[in-house]
Amino acid sequence: MLSLLYKHNISILINKMIVKIIMMLVFLNLTGCFLVPHVLYKIDVQQGNVVTDEMLDKLKPDMTKSQVRFVLGSPLIVDVFRDNRWDYVYIQRMKGDLVEQKRLTIFFNKDDRLIRTVDEQLFSLQPMESEISQPEDTTDETMKAAPEGEDR
């Protein structure tokens, strides 16, 4: 009789231990967020320099570095080996997913004057306006007229 009671208590203890282990594994998976990526709340993150079109319109050739810094703010990346180049990088994530990634590169000459800018849209979920609007007539006027002296 005692051995049956002992076996019953052991089986109850084992069942409780299994339930505790399962609960612990479930808790660890939920806190790690790697198995259930979109169930838990993730904040929207904007990193880097926000550079608007109005700010880009204010940039003019032959501006000094201090004038460019006044217009755009401090660059995110200043290359130590090439001091004539500044990089403004912007990344936006919503709920952990990449939404937009831009990079603006500004080049200066030896006199620390602005010579050119390169504005790159590396990634975006929204299509750019130039991709949406297509010109009505894509043929060039010079292609329509045949050169003089040649037959068609």
TORTIMI-468601 format. One line per field, with one value per residue: residue number from 1; x, y, z of N, C-alpha, C in turn. Coordinates in Angstrom, 3 decimals, always signed. Atoms other than C-alpha are relative to their C-alpha. Example, Ala and Ser with C-alpha at 12.3 -4.5 7.8 and 13.67 -1.06 7.14 Angstrom:
<sites>
num <- 1_2
nu <- +0.890_-0.820
nv <- -1.190_-1.190
nw <- +0.000_-0.060
cau <- +12.300_+13.670
cav <- -4.500_-1.060
caw <- +7.800_+7.140
cu <- +0.900_-0.770
cv <- +1.200_+1.090
cw <- +0.000_+0.730
</sites>
This chain:
<sites>
num <- 1_2_3_4_5_6_7_8_9_10_11_12_13_14_15_16_17_18_19_20_21_22_23_24_25_26_27_28_29_30_31_32_33_34_35_36_37_38_39_40_41_42_43_44_45_46_47_48_49_50_51_52_53_54_55_56_57_58_59_60_61_62_63_64_65_66_67_68_69_70_71_72_73_74_75_76_77_78_79_80_81_82_83_84_85_86_87_88_89_90_91_92_93_94_95_96_97_98_99_100_101_102_103_104_105_106_107_108_109_110_111_112_113_114_115_116_117_118_119_120_121_122_123_124_125_126_127_128_129_130_131_132_133_134_135_136_137_138_139_140_141_142_143_144_145_146_147_148_149_150_151_152
nu <- +0.811_-0.890_-0.702_+0.936_+0.113_-1.283_-0.016_+0.968_-0.601_-1.083_+0.590_+0.527_-1.159_-0.539_+0.940_-0.177_-1.289_+0.174_+0.783_-0.887_-0.979_+0.723_+0.304_-1.251_-0.364_+0.929_-0.375_-1.258_+0.264_+0.719_-0.863_-1.033_+0.652_-0.496_+0.958_+1.244_-0.566_+0.920_+1.033_-0.401_-0.117_-1.324_+0.138_-0.466_-1.320_-0.613_-1.395_-0.815_+0.323_+1.166_-0.304_+1.196_-0.227_-0.219_-1.391_-0.833_+0.143_-0.815_-1.407_-0.469_-1.433_-0.959_+0.271_-1.051_+0.407_+0.826_+1.322_+0.681_+0.346_+1.118_+1.206_+0.344_-0.374_-1.261_+0.111_-0.077_-1.306_-1.057_-1.080_-1.268_-1.007_+0.403_+0.721_+0.800_+1.249_+0.894_+1.127_+1.204_+0.694_+1.298_+0.669_+1.272_+0.570_+1.321_+0.266_-1.164_-0.259_-0.588_+0.957_-0.675_-1.424_-0.531_-1.353_-0.391_-1.442_-0.381_-1.417_-0.591_-1.300_-1.125_+0.252_+1.165_+1.205_+0.881_-0.084_+1.117_+0.728_+0.572_+1.139_+0.382_+1.086_-0.459_+1.137_+1.236_+1.225_+0.817_-0.698_-0.329_+0.927_-0.442_+0.380_+1.450_+0.454_-0.703_+0.277_+0.975_-0.664_-1.365_-0.892_-0.736_+0.325_-1.067_+0.115_+1.132_-0.358_-1.130_-1.031_+0.150_-0.822_+0.132_+1.343_+0.500
nv <- -1.183_-1.134_-0.172_-0.596_-1.414_-0.604_-0.116_-1.028_-1.302_-0.224_-0.362_-1.363_-0.893_-0.033_-0.790_-1.407_-0.429_-0.160_-1.213_-1.134_-0.115_-0.516_-1.412_-0.740_-0.100_-0.947_-1.330_-0.380_-0.282_-1.267_-1.120_-0.115_-0.619_+0.485_+0.918_-0.722_-1.323_-1.132_+0.026_-0.950_-1.370_-0.531_-1.429_-0.542_-0.576_-0.833_-0.183_-0.767_-1.376_-0.222_-1.040_-0.223_-0.610_-1.426_-0.146_+0.227_-1.152_-1.102_+0.238_-0.612_+0.219_-0.944_-0.292_+0.484_+1.115_-0.509_-0.312_+1.280_+0.513_-0.804_+0.399_+1.418_+0.540_+0.750_+1.261_+1.216_+0.619_-0.816_+0.930_-0.477_+0.066_-0.934_-1.062_-0.761_+0.735_+0.178_+0.893_-0.109_+1.275_+0.021_+1.309_+0.027_+1.333_+0.033_+1.326_+0.845_+0.215_-1.135_-0.708_-0.943_-0.183_-1.023_-0.478_-1.212_-0.173_-1.355_-0.077_-1.333_-0.090_-0.230_-1.243_+0.272_-0.527_+1.045_+0.167_+0.813_+0.836_+1.224_+0.377_+1.366_+0.676_+1.382_+0.899_-0.656_+0.747_-0.834_-0.303_-1.412_-0.672_+0.123_+1.325_+0.040_-0.803_+0.270_-1.036_+0.455_+0.322_+0.362_-0.083_-1.250_-0.745_+0.169_+1.337_+0.018_-0.548_+0.674_-0.968_-0.410_+0.723_+1.452_+0.517_+0.878
nw <- +0.000_-0.096_+1.272_+0.947_-0.365_+0.364_+1.459_+0.368_-0.337_+0.952_+1.287_-0.138_+0.003_+1.363_+0.805_-0.370_+0.536_+1.449_+0.200_-0.293_+1.085_+1.176_-0.264_+0.078_+1.410_+0.629_-0.478_+0.635_+1.412_+0.121_-0.351_+1.024_+1.158_+1.281_+0.628_+0.242_+0.232_+0.115_-1.026_-1.018_+0.483_+0.299_+0.243_+1.266_-0.233_+1.020_-0.360_+0.930_+0.328_+0.859_+0.976_+0.809_+1.315_-0.210_-0.423_+1.183_+0.890_-0.532_+0.307_+1.246_+0.211_-0.559_-1.411_-0.888_-0.868_-1.105_+0.542_+0.221_-1.327_-0.487_+0.723_-0.163_-1.302_-0.003_+0.750_-0.785_+0.253_+0.571_+0.283_-0.525_+1.052_+1.053_-0.694_+0.960_+0.241_-1.145_+0.280_-0.820_+0.162_-0.674_+0.027_-0.722_-0.199_-0.637_-0.576_+0.222_+1.423_+0.684_+0.838_+0.874_-0.245_+0.905_-0.273_+0.701_-0.071_+0.399_+0.309_-0.042_+0.653_-0.923_-0.731_-0.859_+0.643_+0.523_+1.459_+0.501_-0.956_+0.542_-0.828_+0.368_-0.698_+0.040_-0.157_-0.402_+0.286_+0.864_+1.251_+0.194_+0.908_+1.384_+0.477_+0.149_+1.135_+1.242_+1.000_+0.989_+1.259_-0.357_+1.157_+0.083_+1.219_+0.985_+0.573_+0.919_+1.307_+0.646_+0.440_+1.393_+0.965_-0.142_+0.257_-1.064
cau <- +0.000_+2.813_+4.588_+1.422_+1.083_+4.775_+4.464_+1.405_+3.229_+6.230_+4.013_+2.338_+5.745_+6.936_+3.773_+4.249_+7.889_+6.907_+4.316_+6.902_+9.445_+6.868_+5.803_+9.431_+10.094_+6.990_+8.026_+11.568_+10.271_+7.908_+10.525_+13.057_+10.614_+12.263_+9.458_+6.572_+7.956_+4.812_+2.721_+4.678_+4.844_+7.913_+8.462_+8.912_+12.537_+14.001_+17.783_+20.208_+19.749_+16.346_+17.067_+14.014_+13.648_+13.472_+16.848_+18.315_+16.934_+18.878_+22.184_+24.053_+27.422_+30.389_+28.869_+31.334_+31.313_+29.896_+27.051_+26.235_+26.317_+23.946_+21.472_+21.642_+23.017_+26.014_+26.737_+26.302_+29.551_+32.673_+35.340_+38.661_+40.668_+38.684_+37.774_+36.173_+33.199_+30.237_+27.530_+24.020_+22.300_+18.645_+16.896_+13.250_+11.834_+8.186_+7.386_+10.901_+10.662_+12.774_+10.558_+13.008_+16.764_+18.427_+21.973_+23.049_+26.735_+28.245_+31.611_+33.835_+36.864_+40.283_+39.049_+36.222_+33.578_+30.588_+31.089_+28.420_+25.831_+24.650_+21.176_+20.422_+17.177_+18.562_+15.254_+11.655_+8.304_+6.622_+7.457_+9.123_+7.093_+9.242_+8.385_+4.653_+4.252_+5.233_+5.644_+2.911_+5.219_+8.470_+9.821_+12.432_+11.697_+15.080_+14.263_+11.011_+12.555_+14.837_+18.170_+18.215_+19.525_+18.597_+15.615_+13.423
cav <- +0.000_+2.349_+1.716_+2.589_+5.867_+6.578_+5.923_+8.144_+11.026_+10.612_+10.769_+13.934_+15.541_+14.608_+16.079_+19.315_+19.480_+18.997_+21.779_+24.099_+23.355_+23.980_+27.265_+28.354_+27.586_+29.499_+32.475_+32.463_+32.334_+35.253_+37.424_+36.691_+37.915_+35.771_+33.276_+35.756_+38.869_+40.974_+40.057_+42.142_+45.924_+47.390_+51.128_+53.154_+54.264_+57.139_+57.212_+59.635_+63.005_+63.995_+65.967_+67.464_+68.728_+72.301_+71.839_+70.450_+73.424_+75.793_+74.150_+76.120_+75.476_+77.254_+77.252_+76.845_+73.899_+76.054_+77.228_+73.628_+72.610_+75.498_+74.327_+70.549_+70.148_+68.081_+65.154_+61.651_+60.451_+62.546_+60.463_+60.823_+59.918_+62.139_+65.374_+66.715_+64.343_+64.384_+61.712_+62.266_+58.915_+58.394_+55.127_+54.703_+51.490_+50.837_+47.883_+46.567_+46.543_+48.820_+51.449_+53.956_+54.372_+57.446_+58.719_+62.225_+62.631_+66.106_+66.783_+69.813_+71.069_+71.882_+75.313_+73.708_+74.879_+72.765_+71.291_+68.586_+66.508_+62.946_+62.159_+58.426_+56.705_+53.288_+51.740_+52.884_+51.175_+54.149_+54.549_+57.803_+60.411_+60.102_+56.413_+57.118_+59.892_+58.942_+61.570_+61.497_+61.507_+59.628_+60.051_+62.739_+65.497_+64.982_+61.322_+62.157_+64.199_+62.395_+64.088_+66.021_+64.193_+60.735_+58.692_+56.846
caw <- +0.000_+0.846_-2.436_-4.444_-2.565_-3.146_-6.901_-7.098_-5.353_-7.652_-10.758_-9.451_-8.822_-12.313_-13.885_-11.929_-13.046_-16.705_-16.460_-14.876_-17.615_-20.361_-18.746_-18.449_-22.135_-23.208_-21.077_-22.489_-26.073_-25.493_-23.838_-26.565_-29.281_-31.925_-32.479_-32.392_-34.124_-34.694_-31.685_-29.210_-29.501_-31.190_-31.314_-34.491_-34.816_-36.807_-36.811_-38.362_-40.007_-41.359_-44.530_-46.218_-49.790_-48.485_-46.823_-50.052_-52.004_-49.723_-50.666_-53.318_-54.933_-53.345_-49.821_-46.963_-44.562_-41.783_-44.033_-44.989_-41.329_-40.514_-43.179_-42.641_-39.140_-38.140_-40.443_-39.112_-40.694_-41.223_-42.915_-41.105_-44.193_-46.590_-44.839_-48.027_-47.749_-45.340_-45.158_-43.830_-43.266_-42.348_-41.455_-40.465_-39.024_-38.185_-35.929_-36.482_-40.297_-42.498_-44.136_-45.559_-45.909_-47.418_-47.762_-48.712_-49.526_-49.747_-51.360_-50.779_-52.693_-51.207_-50.141_-48.105_-50.580_-51.639_-55.109_-55.394_-53.533_-54.099_-52.749_-52.712_-51.766_-50.838_-49.783_-49.514_-49.232_-50.936_-54.646_-55.606_-57.511_-60.625_-60.817_-60.564_-63.114_-66.633_-69.371_-72.004_-75.034_-74.462_-78.011_-78.486_-81.032_-82.669_-83.240_-85.075_-87.856_-90.295_-91.043_-94.300_-97.312_-96.049_-97.216_-94.752
cu <- +0.861_+0.719_-0.927_-0.162_+1.260_+0.083_-0.949_+0.571_+1.128_-0.559_-0.580_+1.142_+0.603_-0.902_+0.141_+1.306_-0.091_-0.766_+0.872_+1.019_-0.661_-0.316_+1.266_+0.440_-0.893_+0.373_+1.290_-0.193_-0.702_+0.892_+1.108_-0.507_+0.475_-0.956_-1.308_+0.358_-1.000_-1.113_+0.308_+0.210_+1.462_-0.165_+0.491_+1.292_+0.431_+1.421_+0.699_-0.505_-1.218_+0.331_-1.207_+0.374_+0.254_+1.446_+0.938_-0.067_+0.851_+1.483_+0.340_+1.473_+0.809_-0.355_+1.146_-0.531_-0.888_-1.403_-0.802_-0.427_-1.173_-1.310_-0.431_+0.231_+1.298_-0.170_+0.127_+1.372_+0.923_+1.186_+1.325_+1.050_-0.315_-0.833_-0.827_-1.333_-0.777_-1.148_-1.106_-0.833_-1.288_-0.628_-1.275_-0.515_-1.352_-0.282_+1.133_+0.358_+0.546_-1.025_+0.723_+1.471_+0.539_+1.442_+0.261_+1.496_+0.339_+1.509_+0.446_+1.316_+1.084_-0.177_-1.199_-1.262_-0.784_+0.143_-1.132_-0.625_-0.533_-1.083_-0.492_-1.153_+0.332_-1.147_-1.200_-1.176_-0.933_+0.776_+0.249_-0.932_+0.416_-0.343_-1.498_-0.431_+0.891_-0.295_-0.913_+0.675_+1.466_+0.964_+0.625_-0.318_+1.076_-0.065_-1.134_+0.400_+1.235_+1.030_-0.156_+0.946_-0.087_-1.446_-0.394_-0.258
cv <- +1.256_+0.245_+0.588_+1.493_+0.758_+0.207_+1.095_+1.401_+0.350_+0.427_+1.417_+1.012_+0.132_+0.839_+1.490_+0.551_+0.224_+1.278_+1.226_+0.206_+0.567_+1.479_+0.859_+0.164_+0.985_+1.427_+0.479_+0.331_+1.332_+1.187_+0.194_+0.634_-0.574_-0.977_+0.690_+1.458_+1.150_-0.020_+1.034_+1.372_+0.366_+1.454_+0.361_+0.764_+0.802_+0.268_+0.829_+1.406_+0.050_+1.185_+0.125_+0.618_+1.497_+0.268_-0.182_+1.180_+1.175_-0.185_+0.583_-0.311_+1.143_+0.445_-0.560_-1.150_+0.482_+0.365_-1.280_-0.595_+0.781_-0.449_-1.421_-0.553_-0.777_-1.307_-1.197_-0.635_+1.041_-0.932_+0.600_+0.075_+0.927_+1.094_+0.871_-0.673_-0.131_-0.898_+0.227_-1.246_+0.048_-1.372_+0.104_-1.431_+0.147_-1.436_-0.978_-0.228_+1.283_+0.614_+0.887_+0.105_+0.957_+0.316_+1.209_+0.162_+1.373_+0.032_+1.456_-0.017_+0.283_+1.254_-0.114_+0.686_-1.156_-0.085_-0.866_-0.790_-1.222_-0.452_-1.365_-0.483_-1.488_-0.990_+0.819_-0.897_+0.795_+0.264_+1.501_+0.610_-0.169_-1.365_-0.073_+0.746_-0.266_+1.134_-0.544_-0.452_-0.268_+0.086_+1.384_+0.682_-0.200_-1.368_-0.058_+0.445_-0.743_+1.046_+0.299_-0.796_-1.493_-0.394_-0.918_-1.349
cw <- +0.000_-1.321_-1.065_+0.270_-0.388_-1.510_-0.475_+0.275_-0.971_-1.355_+0.047_-0.037_-1.404_-0.904_+0.300_-0.583_-1.507_-0.305_+0.250_-1.120_-1.251_+0.181_-0.112_-1.455_-0.751_+0.400_-0.664_-1.480_-0.177_+0.337_-1.020_-1.277_-1.332_-0.659_-0.364_-0.280_+0.022_+1.031_+1.071_-0.611_-0.230_-0.404_-1.398_+0.269_-1.215_+0.459_-1.059_-0.193_-0.910_-0.896_-0.921_-1.353_+0.124_+0.414_-1.194_-0.967_+0.460_-0.303_-1.366_-0.169_+0.601_+1.424_+0.847_+0.855_+1.137_-0.482_-0.232_+1.342_+0.597_-0.652_+0.365_+1.408_-0.115_-0.759_+0.930_-0.131_-0.626_-0.159_+0.450_-1.106_-1.174_+0.646_-0.937_-0.304_+1.314_-0.439_+1.021_-0.280_+0.814_-0.184_+0.821_+0.035_+0.695_+0.406_-0.313_-1.457_-0.632_-0.947_-1.011_+0.400_-1.058_+0.380_-0.880_+0.209_-0.569_-0.182_-0.014_-0.774_+1.035_+0.837_+0.932_-0.522_-0.597_-1.517_-0.542_+1.153_-0.744_+0.974_-0.459_+0.875_-0.088_+0.099_+0.432_-0.347_-0.901_-1.280_-0.113_-1.033_-1.453_-0.577_-0.282_-1.259_-1.203_-0.974_-1.095_-1.290_+0.303_-1.172_-0.050_-1.328_-1.064_-0.655_-1.027_-1.398_-0.541_-0.390_-1.487_-0.896_+0.124_-0.275_+1.145_-0.513
</sites>
